[in-house]
């Protein structure tokens, strides 16, 4: 019984393989140039490209977080606070509740959402939450005033501008070729 099952499997796979080979494609229908063939196949929906250099800025094109000045400046500004979540591809940093040693009944939590990677005044959406706990476990959480948000945004943007300038200076390569005039 076991030998018969093996024979059937071998014969059926051989049949499937031979059946796939007999498509009878006429090579004269396809251009001899590989690039033209690829383009024609993609247009007809019969193929795909793994590395498509023609697409600029498509999905999957990520910079490292350390090369983003705004991201680095944000993390450096709130480095005294423990992080609950930092997701570079999602563009958000959320701190955990933080309280100073002097007053443990009050805590602060900050969330920074990145709206763009450019260093502009509206690049960040910052939310600051305060938690004040009374006696027992009775805590009240409120979103805090605009002044703290503005100060935090100003500090982050200033630091990001400095990082950006340092990066440009470091990557600057003067032209050392021979000058030509027309």
LUMDO-207103 format. One record per atom (N, C-alpha, C): residue in three letters; x, y, z. Coordinates in steps of 0.05 Angstrom, whole numbers, padded with zeros to 5 digits, always signed. Example, Ala and Ser with C-alpha at 12.3 -4.5 7.8 and 13.67 -1.06 7.14 Angstrom:
BEGIN
ala+00264-00114+00156 ala+00246-00090+00156 ala+00264-00066+00156 ser+00257-00045+00142 ser+00273-00021+00143 ser+00258+00001+00157 
This chain:
BEGIN
unk+00017-00024+00000 unk+00000+00000+00000 unk+00017+00025+00000 unk+00038+00025+00016 unk+00056+00048+00018 unk+00071+00053-00008 unk+00079+00031-00022 unk+00093+00033-00048 unk+00074+00045-00069 unk+00049+00037-00069 unk+00030+00047-00088 unk+00025+00077-00084 unk+00024+00086-00059 unk+00020+00114-00053 unk+00044+00131-00063 unk+00068+00121-00060 unk+00092+00135-00069 unk+00091+00137-00100 unk+00084+00115-00113 unk+00082+00115-00143 unk+00062+00135-00153 unk+00039+00136-00139 unk+00019+00155-00148 unk+00028+00184-00144 unk+00041+00190-00122 unk+00052+00217-00117 unk+00073+00224-00137 unk+00091+00206-00143 unk+00112+00211-00163 unk+00100+00216-00190 unk+00081+00199-00198 unk+00069+00202-00225 unk+00053+00228-00227 unk+00038+00235-00206 unk+00022+00259-00207 unk+00040+00284-00207 unk+00062+00284-00193 unk+00080+00307-00193 unk+00094+00309-00220 unk+00101+00286-00232 unk+00114+00286-00258 unk+00094+00296-00279 unk+00069+00287-00277 unk+00049+00296-00296 unk+00045+00327-00294 unk+00044+00337-00269 unk+00040+00366-00265 unk+00064+00381-00277 unk+00088+00371-00273 unk+00112+00384-00283 unk+00112+00384-00313 unk+00106+00362-00326 unk+00106+00360-00355 unk+00083+00377-00367 unk+00061+00378-00353 unk+00039+00394-00363 unk+00046+00424-00363 unk+00061+00433-00343 unk+00068+00461-00341 unk+00089+00468-00363 unk+00104+00449-00372 unk+00125+00455-00392 unk+00113+00459-00420 unk+00090+00448-00426 unk+00079+00449-00453 unk+00062+00473-00458 unk+00070+00497-00451 unk+00054+00521-00456 unk+00056+00530-00484 unk+00078+00525-00498 unk+00081+00533-00526 unk+00081+00562-00530 unk+00098+00577-00516 unk+00100+00606-00519 unk+00117+00613-00543 unk+00108+00632-00559 unk+00123+00640-00583 unk+00141+00663-00575 unk+00167+00659-00576 unk+00187+00679-00568 unk+00186+00704-00585 unk+00175+00702-00609 unk+00174+00726-00627 unk+00155+00747-00617 unk+00137+00740-00599 unk+00118+00759-00588 unk+00131+00778-00568 unk+00154+00771-00559 unk+00167+00787-00537 unk+00192+00801-00548 unk+00196+00826-00539 unk+00220+00840-00548 unk+00246+00827-00538 unk+00267+00828-00554 unk+00292+00815-00545 unk+00306+00829-00522 unk+00301+00856-00519 unk+00314+00871-00498 unk+00301+00864-00471 unk+00317+00858-00451 unk+00306+00849-00425 unk+00290+00871-00411 unk+00299+00896-00412 unk+00285+00918-00399 unk+00258+00922-00412 unk+00256+00920-00439 unk+00230+00923-00452 unk+00211+00900-00445 unk+00222+00876-00443 unk+00206+00853-00435 unk+00195+00856-00407 unk+00212+00865-00389 unk+00203+00869-00361 unk+00181+00890-00361 unk+00185+00912-00375 unk+00165+00934-00376 unk+00138+00923-00387 unk+00140+00908-00409 unk+00115+00897-00421 unk+00101+00878-00402 unk+00116+00861-00389 unk+00104+00842-00370 unk+00090+00856-00346 unk+00103+00877-00336 unk+00091+00892-00314 unk+00066+00907-00323 unk+00067+00919-00347 unk+00043+00932-00358 unk+00020+00913-00361 unk+00026+00888-00369 unk+00005+00868-00374 unk-00003+00854-00348 unk+00010+00861-00326 unk+00004+00850-00300 unk+00014+00821-00296 unk+00035+00814-00311 unk+00045+00787-00309 unk+00071+00785-00294 unk+00079+00805-00281 unk+00105+00804-00266 unk+00107+00825-00245 unk+00129+00826-00232 unk+00134+00846-00212 unk+00164+00849-00210 unk+00172+00872-00197 unk+00200+00878-00193 unk+00206+00879-00164 unk+00227+00866-00155 unk+00234+00867-00127 unk+00247+00893-00120 unk+00265+00903-00135 unk+00278+00928-00130 unk+00271+00947-00152 unk+00251+00965-00147 unk+00241+00983-00168 unk+00254+01010-00163 unk+00274+01016-00180 unk+00289+01042-00177 unk+00273+01065-00188 unk+00252+01060-00204 unk+00237+01082-00215 unk+00220+01096-00195 unk+00212+01082-00174 unk+00196+01095-00153 unk+00213+01111-00135 unk+00205+01135-00130 unk+00220+01152-00111 unk+00203+01158-00087 unk+00213+01154-00063 unk+00199+01160-00039 unk+00175+01143-00033 unk+00175+01118-00043 unk+00153+01100-00038 unk+00155+01089-00009 unk+00137+01072-00003 unk+00138+01060+00024 unk+00162+01042+00027 unk+00172+01040+00051 unk+00195+01023+00055 unk+00221+01039+00054 unk+00219+01065+00048 unk+00243+01082+00046 unk+00246+01097+00072 unk+00261+01086+00091 unk+00262+01098+00118 unk+00291+01107+00124 unk+00293+01129+00137 unk+00319+01138+00148 unk+00322+01125+00176 unk+00347+01125+00185 unk+00351+01116+00212 unk+00342+01138+00231 unk+00331+01130+00254 unk+00322+01150+00273 unk+00344+01169+00282 unk+00368+01159+00284 unk+00390+01175+00293 unk+00397+01197+00273 unk+00389+01194+00248 unk+00395+01215+00228 unk+00373+01236+00226 unk+00351+01233+00241 unk+00330+01252+00242 unk+00334+01272+00265 unk+00341+01296+00258 unk+00348+01316+00279 unk+00325+01322+00298 unk+00301+01323+00288 unk+00277+01328+00304 unk+00272+01306+00324 unk+00275+01281+00315 unk+00272+01258+00333 unk+00293+01258+00355 unk+00318+01262+00347 unk+00340+01262+00367 unk+00336+01285+00387 unk+00328+01308+00378 unk+00325+01331+00396 unk+00302+01326+00416 unk+00281+01313+00406 unk+00259+01307+00424 unk+00267+01288+00446 unk+00281+01267+00438 unk+00290+01247+00458 unk+00310+01260+00478 unk+00328+01277+00468 unk+00347+01290+00485 unk+00334+01309+00505 unk+00313+01322+00496 unk+00299+01342+00513 unk+00285+01329+00536 unk+00273+01305+00531 unk+00258+01292+00552 unk+00273+01268+00563 unk+00299+01268+00561 unk+00315+01244+00570 unk+00314+01239+00600 unk+00305+01258+00616 unk+00303+01253+00645 unk+00278+01237+00652 unk+00260+01234+00633 unk+00235+01220+00638 unk+00237+01191+00627 unk+00224+01172+00641 unk+00223+01145+00630 unk+00204+01144+00606 unk+00211+01128+00586 unk+00194+01125+00563 unk+00175+01102+00565 unk+00150+01106+00558 unk+00131+01084+00556 unk+00131+01073+00528 unk+00134+01090+00508 unk+00135+01081+00480 unk+00150+01101+00463 unk+00166+01091+00445 unk+00180+01108+00426 unk+00179+01093+00399 unk+00163+01102+00381 unk+00159+01089+00355 unk+00167+01108+00333 unk+00191+01104+00321 unk+00200+01122+00301 unk+00183+01120+00275 unk+00177+01096+00267 unk+00161+01093+00242 unk+00133+01103+00246 unk+00122+01102+00270 unk+00096+01113+00276 unk+00096+01142+00282 unk+00120+01153+00288 unk+00123+01181+00293 unk+00112+01191+00320 unk+00117+01175+00341 unk+00106+01183+00367 unk+00125+01175+00389 unk+00127+01193+00409 unk+00141+01187+00434 unk+00122+01192+00457 unk+00120+01172+00475 unk+00103+01175+00498 unk+00119+01168+00523 unk+00120+01187+00542 unk+00134+01182+00566 unk+00116+01167+00586 unk+00129+01156+00606 unk+00114+01144+00628 unk+00108+01167+00648 unk+00092+01162+00668 unk+00087+01182+00688 unk+00113+01187+00704 unk+00119+01213+00707 unk+00143+01221+00721 unk+00137+01241+00743 unk+00149+01236+00766 unk+00146+01255+00788 unk+00173+01260+00801 unk+00176+01284+00811 unk+00202+01290+00824 unk+00201+01278+00852 unk+00223+01276+00865 unk+00225+01265+00891 unk+00211+01282+00912 unk+00208+01308+00907 unk+00197+01326+00927 unk+00166+01322+00930 unk+00152+01316+00909 unk+00123+01314+00910 unk+00114+01289+00895 unk+00110+01268+00909 unk+00103+01243+00896 unk+00073+01241+00890 unk+00057+01260+00899 unk+00028+01259+00893 unk+00021+01272+00866 unk+00041+01285+00853 unk+00037+01297+00827 unk+00056+01283+00807 unk+00046+01279+00783 unk+00063+01267+00762 unk+00056+01280+00735 unk+00074+01277+00716 unk+00071+01289+00690 unk+00076+01268+00669 unk+00062+01270+00647 unk+00065+01251+00624 unk+00064+01268+00599 unk+00083+01262+00580 unk+00084+01278+00555 unk+00082+01259+00531 unk+00067+01268+00511 unk+00066+01253+00486 unk+00074+01273+00464 unk+00092+01264+00447 unk+00101+01281+00424 unk+00095+01265+00399 unk+00079+01277+00382 unk+00072+01265+00356 unk+00085+01282+00334 unk+00099+01268+00315 unk+00113+01282+00294 unk+00095+01284+00270 unk+00089+01309+00261 unk+00072+01314+00238 unk+00088+01316+00213 unk+00114+01323+00215 unk+00132+01324+00193 unk+00160+01321+00203 unk+00179+01315+00186 unk+00207+01313+00194 unk+00222+01340+00190 unk+00208+01359+00179 unk+00221+01386+00175 unk+00221+01401+00202 unk+00241+01417+00205 unk+00243+01433+00230 unk+00228+01459+00226 unk+00202+01457+00231 unk+00184+01480+00228 unk+00166+01482+00254 unk+00154+01505+00258 unk+00139+01509+00283 unk+00116+01490+00287 unk+00104+01480+00265 unk+00081+01462+00268 unk+00088+01433+00263 unk+00113+01426+00268 unk+00122+01399+00262 unk+00114+01379+00284 unk+00108+01389+00308 unk+00103+01372+00331 unk+00075+01377+00342 unk+00062+01356+00351 unk+00038+01358+00366 unk+00044+01347+00394 unk+00046+01366+00413 unk+00055+01359+00440 unk+00031+01360+00459 unk+00028+01340+00475 unk+00008+01339+00496 unk+00021+01334+00523 unk+00014+01350+00543 unk+00025+01348+00569 unk+00002+01342+00589 unk+00004+01320+00603 unk-00016+01313+00622 unk-00005+01314+00651 unk-00021+01324+00669 unk-00014+01324+00697 unk-00033+01305+00712 unk-00022+01291+00731 unk-00037+01273+00748 unk-00032+01282+00777 unk-00054+01289+00790 unk-00052+01297+00818 unk-00069+01278+00834 unk-00056+01265+00854 unk-00070+01245+00870 unk-00074+01256+00898 unk-00098+01253+00908 unk-00105+01261+00935 unk-00101+01238+00954 unk-00116+01238+00975 unk-00114+01216+00994 unk-00125+01190+00982 unk-00112+01168+00988 unk-00120+01142+00976 unk-00112+01141+00947 unk-00128+01129+00931 unk-00122+01126+00902 unk-00139+01144+00885 unk-00148+01166+00897 unk-00165+01185+00883 unk-00147+01204+00866 unk-00144+01199+00840 unk-00126+01215+00823 unk-00142+01229+00802 unk-00133+01253+00795 unk-00145+01269+00774 unk-00124+01275+00753 unk-00132+01270+00728 unk-00113+01274+00705 unk-00125+01297+00688 unk-00108+01317+00683 unk-00117+01339+00665 unk-00095+01345+00645 unk-00103+01356+00622 unk-00083+01365+00602 unk-00075+01393+00609 unk-00049+01397+00609 unk-00038+01422+00620 unk-00037+01444+00599 unk-00031+01468+00608 unk-00033+01493+00592 unk-00014+01494+00568 unk-00020+01513+00551 unk-00005+01518+00527 unk+00024+01527+00532 unk+00029+01541+00554 unk+00056+01552+00559 unk+00077+01530+00560 unk+00071+01508+00574 unk+00090+01486+00576 unk+00095+01473+00548 unk+00073+01470+00533 unk+00075+01459+00506 unk+00093+01476+00489 unk+00089+01503+00490 unk+00104+01521+00474 unk+00134+01521+00481 unk+00139+01521+00507 unk+00167+01520+00517 unk+00181+01494+00508 unk+00167+01472+00511 unk+00178+01446+00503 unk+00183+01445+00473 unk+00164+01455+00457 unk+00167+01455+00427 unk+00191+01473+00420 unk+00193+01497+00433 unk+00215+01515+00426 unk+00242+01502+00432 unk+00244+01489+00455 unk+00269+01476+00463 unk+00276+01454+00443 unk+00257+01438+00435 unk+00262+01415+00417 unk+00270+01426+00389 unk+00255+01446+00379 unk+00261+01457+00353 unk+00289+01471+00352 unk+00296+01485+00374 unk+00322+01498+00375 unk+00344+01477+00375 unk+00341+01456+00390 unk+00361+01434+00391 unk+00363+01420+00364 unk+00340+01415+00352 unk+00339+01402+00326 unk+00353+01419+00304 unk+00350+01445+00305 unk+00363+01463+00286 unk+00394+01461+00290 unk+00403+01460+00315 unk+00432+01457+00320 unk+00442+01431+00309 unk+00427+01409+00314 unk+00435+01382+00304 unk+00436+01382+00273 unk+00416+01395+00261 unk+00415+01396+00231 unk+00439+01411+00220 unk+00446+01433+00233 unk+00469+01449+00224 unk+00495+01434+00227 unk+00498+01420+00250 unk+00522+01403+00254 unk+00524+01381+00233 unk+00502+01369+00226 unk+00502+01348+00206 unk+00510+01359+00179 unk+00500+01382+00171 unk+00507+01395+00146 unk+00536+01402+00145 unk+00547+01413+00167 unk+00575+01420+00167 unk+00592+01395+00166 unk+00584+01374+00179 unk+00600+01349+00179 unk+00600+01335+00152 unk+00577+01337+00138 unk+00575+01324+00111 unk+00583+01342+00088 unk+00591+01367+00094 unk+00599+01385+00072 unk+00626+01376+00060 unk+00626+01373+00034 unk+00650+01365+00020 unk+00656+01386-00002 unk+00676+01403+00002 unk+00681+01423-00018 unk+00691+01411-00044 unk+00685+01423-00067 unk+00692+01414-00093 unk+00722+01419-00097 unk+00737+01398-00103 unk+00766+01401-00106 unk+00774+01396-00135 unk+00756+01397-00153 unk+00762+01393-00182 unk+00772+01418-00195 unk+00779+01416-00220 unk+00788+01439-00235 unk+00764+01455-00245 unk+00765+01481-00240 unk+00743+01498-00249 unk+00744+01502-00279 unk+00722+01502-00291 unk+00721+01507-00320 unk+00702+01530-00325 unk+00708+01545-00346 unk+00691+01568-00353 unk+00682+01563-00382 unk+00658+01572-00387 unk+00646+01569-00414 unk+00647+01595-00429 
